[in-house]
Amino acid sequence: MNVELMKIVERAVRPLVASHATKLRIREDLYSQLELIYQEELARDETTALANAARRLGAPELLRVELQQTVSRLEQVVVRFDRWFVRRRPGESVLGLALRIATRMTLTLVLWFVVSIGLLDVLLGRNAAGEIGLLLAVVALLFGGNAFLMTLLGHVAVTTFSLHNNRLRLARPGRLAGLSLLAGTSFGISEAIMWWVADGQFIASALAEPVLFAMIFGGGLFALVAFLLSREEEKIRPWKSLVLETG
Amino acid sequence: MSDKTIQGERLRGHLEAMILAILETAPAHGFDIVKKLQQRGEGALQMREGTVYPVLYRMEASGLVKAHWDDSPENRKGPRRKVYGITRKGIRQLAQGRQEWQQFVQVVGGIIGGTT
């Protein structure tokens, strides 16, 4: 792909508030259009071909406004929430990202539980906070702790895949297996802790099944998410790596 | 002297109908849609070529057109292209658009063109 043509497209697309999939589709469409325009202009005059192609495509600011209007409000809300909650900010360390996600996850759950329990107490006239308050607090902390750990593990897991002949391949299967095992173990331990808080039992034969299920399911889900995120990252990488000059 | 080009808001209001008319004959890539618009407009249509995509996305969301990848190697240089085709809903919309346009031309033409 022609890097200069990619930059012209990226100036219009990068600032869009849209999902990765939508922006990638728009990039591919505009690039395909621009490449054909550029080939026409090259046949006329090589020295002005790039400038004329950019002019024919249209000013990036105007194009961006028109493209933004095609993105649904729901998608824009989801994207903004995603950026606030989980997307890594420019210059943010992985540890900083993990702490931010964990903190927000825990606080969001605590807020949700407080509101839910408050409503239950009002509607049913029960002391729900006394009955399940401790369990919910532990659940919120475990979710936050797992979010912290999964962010760190996930950051390493995406590096276990690499692009080879335009196909995503598992380059480090041992590392991914180890990371998935760690993730699964964390889910299993979380399950055991919740049982202990709820039931007073920490180690019992009845716990083996749910804990084992949490480990296997959690580990498998982790590996799948790592693969999906790697695939998305590889498609976006050529565009994200472009340095757009200002002015 | 009057401006003989059609651009901006005057163009934008009718672009969907014109694109449907282009796609009625055969599916086409965005680049070919713009070329055909310019040819059939005899050079009077002035538009930023990137503009065709926001319009196509809106039309696709409304079910008037459908996109698919053109994987055929003939006459193709470079990466594969996405081709847009008209749907049944688009055909109905185009028929309605033609009726409305003819009515518009009749009514407005009668007023502007008529003498007291």
Interface residues (C-beta under 8 A of the other chain):
Chain A: M1 A12 I26 E28 D29 L30 Y31 S32 Q33 L34 E35 L36 I37 Q39 R56 L57 G58 A59 L62 L63 E66 L67 Q69 T70 S72
Chain B: H29 G30 F31 R48 E49 G50 T51 V52 Y53 P54 Y57 R58 A61 K77 G78 P79 R81 K82
